[in-house]
Amino acid sequence: MGDGVSIERSTDNITYAEIDTVVLGVAVYSDTTCIENTLYYYRVKAYKGTHYGDYSIIDYAKTNVPTSLIAGWNFDGADYFSNVGADFSILDLINKHSAIYYNGKTYITYMGNDDDPYIVTYTHATSTWSSPVKIGINPKINGDAHGQPSILIGTDGYIHCMFGAHVSAIQYSKSDNPEDISAWTAQASPATGSYPQLFQLSDDTIYIFYRYSSGGSIYWGYKTSTDGGANWNAVVPLVVDFIAYAIFEKGAGDYFHCALNKNDSDADRQNIYYMYFDGVWKNIGGTELTLPLATDDGSILAYNSGSEWVPLPVMGFDSSNNPLILFTEGHTADP
């Protein structure tokens, strides 16, 4: 028999410190030294004298938001909205997609209570909403207007959700059953970065486009998975030092289209660029591109805004599947 159990805690799942010890047989422990609105990781190990056993599996929990911050909305007895008033609970422009129609239902995901990812469905035949379901835990501090969830429903019906990242590990959960939002299992993070955008081609390959840092530079690139998200291939860099935003859309067939702007400084986003993918990446003239492209490469420049400020573009398609890019332009950051 051992002497007791050592309880260790961490806020980053890397560096742990012992916070208490308990005698063997204690089944429930309350940590009363936590700070509000913080994600904690815990592990335990048995000891006898100065000898310690192996660590347990790691568990985690996020402490509550102060009651004074709660401002949630309620509809038909269900909480559908954030209780912390965070900006941009849905940001489909760059975290794609927040909503998907699939087999008679619309699936909508958003940052809900404590900025954690939630999902609801709307059944069109009966005009009914489901109750919201929590997908996972957002490790970012409440009120950070990043980390909105993105979803993909695969050809097999399984729902993939990525969330909770801004220059950090992209969180990833997958539904336990096809077309079923009731239960989710956390998956290994596919990448470190920001703004995940999820798509699937006809060969069932899943793509995640995202922004990331490497060697002191900012990239947009993508990873692929051919086994339903269990494993991800090495990142393919597309552009380097386009520090602003890239918007991806899937057109008819297995075509990807990308519109992006650039950042010369934090307050200076200019120009519109465009490229597409039909098996290889090309510019509008059909010339294959050598990747990664640099911001001073004019081969994909679609519109030169000069000194005018251009924020996030939006992409769509006309009836002939020609790409359309919508954007605003002005003298300041609020054109």
C-alpha positions as CSV (number, residue, x, y, z in Angstrom):
1,M,0.0,0.0,0.0
2,G,1.2,3.5,-0.7
3,D,1.1,6.5,1.6
4,G,-1.0,8.8,-0.6
5,V,-1.6,10.5,-3.9
6,S,0.2,13.7,-5.3
7,I,-2.0,16.1,-7.2
8,E,-0.3,18.3,-9.8
9,R,-1.7,21.2,-11.8
10,S,-0.7,23.1,-15.0
11,T,-2.1,25.9,-17.1
12,D,-0.3,25.0,-20.3
13,N,-0.2,21.1,-20.1
14,I,3.6,21.4,-20.1
15,T,4.8,22.7,-16.7
16,Y,3.2,21.0,-13.7
17,A,3.5,21.8,-10.0
18,E,2.2,19.8,-7.0
19,I,-0.8,21.6,-5.3
20,D,-1.7,19.0,-2.7
21,T,-1.5,15.4,-1.5
22,V,-4.3,13.2,-0.3
23,V,-4.5,9.9,1.4
24,L,-5.3,6.8,-0.7
25,G,-8.9,6.2,-1.3
26,V,-10.0,9.8,-1.7
27,A,-12.3,9.7,-4.7
28,V,-13.2,13.5,-5.0
29,Y,-10.9,16.5,-4.7
30,S,-11.9,20.2,-4.9
31,D,-9.3,22.7,-6.0
32,T,-10.1,25.9,-4.2
33,T,-7.1,28.0,-5.4
34,C,-8.2,28.5,-9.0
35,I,-8.5,31.8,-10.8
36,E,-11.7,32.6,-12.6
37,N,-11.9,32.1,-16.4
38,T,-8.8,29.8,-16.6
39,L,-8.2,26.4,-18.1
40,Y,-6.4,24.0,-15.8
41,Y,-4.8,20.6,-16.4
42,Y,-4.5,18.0,-13.7
43,R,-2.6,14.7,-13.2
44,V,-2.0,12.5,-10.2
45,K,0.5,9.8,-9.1
46,A,0.6,7.6,-6.1
47,Y,3.6,7.7,-3.7
48,K,5.2,5.7,-0.9
49,G,7.8,7.6,1.0
50,T,10.1,9.1,-1.6
51,H,9.1,6.7,-4.4
52,Y,6.4,7.7,-6.9
53,G,4.3,5.7,-9.3
54,D,3.3,6.5,-12.9
55,Y,1.2,9.5,-13.8
56,S,-2.5,9.2,-14.4
57,I,-4.1,10.3,-17.6
58,I,-4.4,14.1,-17.8
59,D,-7.8,15.7,-17.1
60,Y,-8.7,19.3,-17.5
61,A,-11.4,21.8,-16.5
62,K,-12.1,25.5,-17.2
63,T,-13.2,27.7,-14.3
64,N,-16.4,29.8,-14.6
65,V,-16.8,33.3,-15.7
66,P,-17.7,35.8,-12.9
67,T,-21.4,36.1,-12.6
68,S,-21.2,39.8,-13.3
69,L,-20.2,39.0,-16.9
70,I,-23.1,36.7,-17.7
71,A,-25.3,38.2,-20.4
72,G,-26.6,35.1,-22.2
73,W,-29.8,34.8,-24.2
74,N,-32.5,32.1,-23.8
75,F,-35.0,30.7,-26.3
76,D,-37.5,28.0,-25.5
77,G,-35.6,27.1,-22.3
78,A,-32.3,26.5,-24.0
79,D,-29.2,28.7,-23.9
80,Y,-28.1,29.5,-27.4
81,F,-25.7,32.3,-27.0
82,S,-22.5,33.3,-25.3
83,N,-22.7,34.3,-21.6
84,V,-19.6,36.4,-21.9
85,G,-20.5,38.8,-24.7
86,A,-17.4,38.0,-26.8
87,D,-17.0,39.7,-30.2
88,F,-17.7,37.6,-33.3
89,S,-19.3,34.4,-31.9
90,I,-19.5,33.5,-35.6
91,L,-16.9,34.6,-38.1
92,D,-17.7,32.6,-41.3
93,L,-15.6,35.0,-43.4
94,I,-12.4,33.5,-42.3
95,N,-13.3,30.5,-40.1
96,K,-15.1,28.3,-42.6
97,H,-17.7,27.2,-42.3
98,S,-19.9,28.3,-39.4
99,A,-23.0,26.8,-41.0
100,I,-23.6,23.9,-43.4
101,Y,-26.7,22.5,-45.0
102,Y,-26.7,18.6,-45.1
103,N,-29.5,16.1,-45.7
104,G,-32.4,18.4,-44.7
105,K,-30.7,20.0,-41.8
106,T,-28.7,23.2,-41.3
107,Y,-25.8,22.8,-38.8
108,I,-24.7,26.0,-37.1
109,T,-21.7,26.3,-34.8
110,Y,-20.6,29.3,-32.7
111,M,-18.7,30.4,-29.6
112,G,-21.2,29.9,-26.8
113,N,-20.9,30.0,-23.0
114,D,-17.4,30.7,-21.9
115,D,-16.4,31.0,-25.6
116,D,-16.5,27.2,-25.9
117,P,-17.7,25.8,-29.3
118,Y,-21.4,24.8,-29.5
119,I,-23.5,23.4,-32.3
120,V,-27.2,23.4,-33.1
121,T,-29.3,22.0,-36.0
122,Y,-32.4,23.3,-37.8
123,T,-34.6,20.6,-39.3
124,H,-36.3,22.2,-42.4
125,A,-39.1,19.6,-42.8
126,T,-40.4,20.3,-39.2
127,S,-39.1,23.9,-38.7
128,T,-37.5,22.9,-35.4
129,W,-34.3,23.7,-33.7
130,S,-32.3,21.2,-31.7
131,S,-30.9,22.1,-28.2
132,P,-27.3,23.3,-28.4
133,V,-24.5,20.8,-27.7
134,K,-21.1,21.7,-26.4
135,I,-18.4,20.4,-28.7
136,G,-15.3,20.9,-26.6
137,I,-13.3,23.4,-24.5
138,N,-11.8,26.6,-26.0
139,P,-8.5,27.1,-24.2
140,K,-8.4,30.8,-25.1
141,I,-9.3,33.3,-22.4
142,N,-12.9,34.4,-22.6
143,G,-13.5,37.6,-24.6
144,D,-10.7,36.9,-27.0
145,A,-12.3,37.6,-30.4
146,H,-10.5,34.7,-32.1
147,G,-10.9,30.9,-32.2
148,Q,-14.4,30.7,-33.6
149,P,-15.4,27.2,-34.6
150,S,-15.3,25.9,-38.2
151,I,-17.1,22.7,-39.3
152,L,-17.0,20.3,-42.2
153,I,-19.5,17.4,-42.7
154,G,-17.6,14.7,-44.5
155,T,-19.0,12.5,-47.3
156,D,-19.4,9.8,-44.6
157,G,-21.6,12.2,-42.5
158,Y,-19.1,12.6,-39.7
159,I,-18.8,16.2,-38.5
160,H,-15.4,17.8,-38.0
161,C,-15.0,20.9,-35.9
162,M,-11.8,23.0,-35.5
163,F,-11.7,25.9,-33.0
164,G,-9.9,27.7,-30.2
165,A,-6.7,28.9,-31.9
166,H,-4.9,32.1,-32.7
167,V,-1.2,31.5,-33.2
168,S,-1.7,28.4,-31.1
169,A,-2.7,24.7,-31.4
170,I,-5.8,24.3,-33.4
171,Q,-8.3,22.3,-31.4
172,Y,-10.1,19.5,-33.2
173,S,-13.1,17.4,-32.3
174,K,-15.1,14.9,-34.4
175,S,-18.6,13.7,-33.9
176,D,-18.9,10.1,-32.6
177,N,-21.6,9.2,-35.1
178,P,-22.6,10.5,-38.6
179,E,-25.0,13.4,-38.8
180,D,-25.3,13.3,-35.0
181,I,-24.3,16.3,-32.8
182,S,-25.0,14.7,-29.4
183,A,-21.5,13.3,-28.7
184,W,-17.9,14.4,-29.6
185,T,-14.4,13.1,-29.2
186,A,-11.4,15.3,-29.0
187,Q,-8.7,14.6,-31.7
188,A,-5.0,15.4,-31.9
189,S,-4.4,19.0,-33.0
190,P,-3.7,19.0,-36.8
191,A,-1.5,22.2,-36.7
192,T,-0.5,25.3,-34.9
193,G,-1.9,28.5,-36.4
194,S,-5.0,30.6,-36.9
195,Y,-8.2,30.7,-39.0
196,P,-8.9,27.1,-40.0
197,Q,-11.0,26.7,-43.2
198,L,-12.2,23.1,-43.9
199,F,-13.1,21.5,-47.2
200,Q,-13.3,18.0,-48.7
201,L,-12.8,16.9,-52.3
202,S,-14.5,14.2,-54.2
203,D,-11.7,11.7,-53.4
204,D,-12.6,12.2,-49.7
205,T,-9.4,14.1,-49.0
206,I,-9.9,16.7,-46.2
207,Y,-8.1,20.0,-46.6
208,I,-7.4,22.5,-43.8
209,F,-6.3,25.9,-44.9
210,Y,-4.8,28.1,-42.2
211,R,-2.3,30.9,-41.3
212,Y,0.9,30.0,-39.5
213,S,4.4,31.2,-38.6
214,S,7.7,29.6,-39.5
215,G,11.2,31.0,-39.3
216,G,10.1,34.5,-38.5
217,S,7.7,34.7,-41.5
218,I,3.9,34.5,-41.8
219,Y,2.5,31.9,-44.2
220,W,-0.8,30.7,-45.5
221,G,-0.8,27.1,-46.3
222,Y,-2.7,23.8,-46.0
223,K,-2.6,20.3,-44.8
224,T,-4.5,17.2,-46.0
225,S,-5.9,14.1,-44.5
226,T,-6.8,11.0,-46.4
227,D,-8.1,9.0,-43.4
228,G,-10.9,11.1,-42.1
229,G,-8.7,13.4,-39.9
230,A,-6.8,10.7,-38.1
231,N,-3.5,11.8,-39.7
232,W,-2.4,14.9,-41.5
233,N,0.3,15.4,-44.1
234,A,3.0,18.0,-44.0
235,V,2.0,21.6,-44.5
236,V,2.1,23.0,-48.1
237,P,3.0,26.7,-48.0
238,L,1.1,28.9,-50.5
239,V,2.1,32.4,-49.7
240,V,4.7,34.0,-47.4
241,D,4.3,37.3,-45.7
242,F,0.8,37.9,-46.8
243,I,0.3,38.8,-43.2
244,A,-3.4,39.7,-43.6
245,Y,-6.2,37.3,-44.6
246,A,-6.8,34.6,-47.2
247,I,-10.3,33.4,-48.0
248,F,-10.8,30.0,-49.6
249,E,-13.9,28.6,-51.3
250,K,-14.6,25.4,-53.2
251,G,-16.2,25.8,-56.6
252,A,-17.8,23.3,-58.8
253,G,-15.8,20.0,-59.1
254,D,-12.5,19.8,-57.3
255,Y,-11.6,23.4,-57.7
256,F,-10.4,25.7,-54.9
257,H,-10.4,29.5,-55.2
258,C,-8.4,31.9,-53.0
259,A,-8.8,35.6,-52.6
260,L,-6.4,37.5,-50.2
261,N,-5.2,40.9,-49.3
262,K,-1.8,41.9,-47.8
263,N,-0.5,43.8,-44.8
264,D,2.3,46.3,-45.1
265,S,1.6,47.2,-41.5
266,D,-1.0,46.5,-38.8
267,A,-3.1,49.3,-40.1
268,D,-2.5,49.0,-43.8
269,R,-4.2,46.2,-45.7
270,Q,-4.2,46.6,-49.4
271,N,-4.8,45.0,-52.8
272,I,-6.7,41.9,-53.8
273,Y,-5.0,38.8,-55.0
274,Y,-6.4,35.7,-56.6
275,M,-5.3,32.1,-57.4
276,Y,-7.1,28.8,-58.0
277,F,-6.4,25.1,-57.7
278,D,-7.4,22.4,-60.2
279,G,-4.8,19.9,-59.1
280,V,-2.1,22.5,-59.1
281,W,-2.2,26.2,-58.1
282,K,-2.5,28.7,-61.0
283,N,-3.1,32.4,-61.5
284,I,-6.1,33.7,-63.4
285,G,-4.2,33.3,-66.7
286,G,-3.8,29.6,-66.1
287,T,0.0,29.8,-65.4
288,E,1.2,27.3,-62.8
289,L,2.6,29.0,-59.7
290,T,5.9,28.3,-58.0
291,L,5.1,28.2,-54.2
292,P,5.3,29.8,-51.9
293,L,4.6,33.2,-53.4
294,A,5.9,36.4,-51.8
295,T,3.9,39.6,-51.3
296,D,5.8,41.4,-54.0
297,D,5.0,38.8,-56.6
298,G,2.6,40.4,-59.1
299,S,1.6,37.1,-60.7
300,I,-1.6,36.8,-58.7
301,L,-2.5,40.5,-58.3
302,A,-6.2,41.0,-59.2
303,Y,-6.7,44.6,-58.0
304,N,-4.2,47.3,-57.0
305,S,-5.8,49.5,-54.4
306,G,-2.9,51.9,-54.3
307,S,-2.9,53.6,-50.9
308,E,-6.6,52.7,-50.3
309,W,-7.4,50.3,-47.4
310,V,-9.0,47.0,-48.3
311,P,-10.4,44.7,-45.6
312,L,-11.5,41.1,-45.8
313,P,-12.7,40.0,-49.3
314,V,-15.7,37.7,-49.8
315,M,-15.9,35.1,-52.5
316,G,-18.8,33.7,-54.5
317,F,-19.6,32.3,-57.9
318,D,-22.0,33.3,-60.7
319,S,-24.3,30.9,-62.6
320,S,-21.4,29.8,-64.8
321,N,-19.2,29.1,-61.8
322,N,-17.0,32.1,-62.5
323,P,-15.4,33.4,-59.2
324,L,-16.7,36.7,-57.8
325,I,-14.7,38.7,-55.3
326,L,-16.6,41.3,-53.2
327,F,-14.6,43.9,-51.1
328,T,-14.9,47.4,-49.7
329,E,-12.3,50.1,-50.1
330,G,-11.5,53.3,-48.3
331,H,-9.0,55.7,-46.7
332,T,-9.1,54.2,-43.3
333,A,-9.5,50.9,-41.5
334,D,-13.2,51.4,-41.5
335,P,-14.0,52.1,-45.2
